[in-house]
Amino acid sequence: MTQKRIYSALYFNKAFYIGLAVAILIHIATLLNPYFKKQEISTQRPDTPVMHAEKVYIAPPPPPEAPPVVKKVVRAKIIPKVVEKPVEEQPPEPEPIPEPVTETAPVAVAEPVVEAPPAPPVVKEPPKPSADSVKMVTRTYLRSLKKQLEQIKDYPATAKRLKQEGTVRVRFTILADGKIEQIEVSESSRYSSLDNSALEAVANMGKFQPIPKLLEKERWRIEIPIQYKLNAGRS
């Protein structure tokens, strides 16, 4: 262990002396550097002129030469003088002598043009409705009329108390605009209270929907049955 310490101490001393010698050489070289620079400067000739940048004069470039002027000579054209010759007057030609007409040409007489009267416009008749469509419209119209009469009829209180039931067939006329007139009982229910109630229901309606144009009717005589039952949903 002691021997190893001796070797490390010797190695340290050796490195220390080497580093010290290198430092001394670098210091000597630094001191001698200005001396060599002075020697280099002193070798220059003192008579050599020094050029300063601010005193240098740069001559401007010469101006560009103007292109030579070429004169163009224009020769005048010589126009020959035209001399018009006098126009000789020709004698007038003799007028032609008309030849005598021996025959008279026939003169065409235009006959009056009679225009034909315009044809009457063709009126296309609208296609006739089929029988099925007429039946369907008729059924829908009468069903709607009967439904409205059932809604506005009034079941008399006396008939309810006496438990009177029956069907009254009412006949009346509907005009094209839906107005109702000529109301009458076509078949009685055997009870005057029920008959009068049915007549009042039709009279109170006064007017119904206009007759559909498909049916082509101006007046329509209709007969509607009006029922009176105690066990019905609405009396």
BELNORUR-V463390 format. One record per helix or strand of 3 or more residues. SS is the DSSP state (@ for helix, = for strand). FROM is the first residue (numbers start at 0). TO is the last residue. If there is no record, write none. Layout:
# BELNORUR-V463390
ss: <SS | SS>
from: <FROM | FROM>
to: <TO | TO>
This chain:
# BELNORUR-V463390
ss: <@ | @ | @ | @ | = | = | @ | @ | =>
from: <1 | 52 | 130 | 156 | 165 | 178 | 191 | 212 | 218>
to: <41 | 54 | 151 | 160 | 174 | 186 | 204 | 214 | 227>
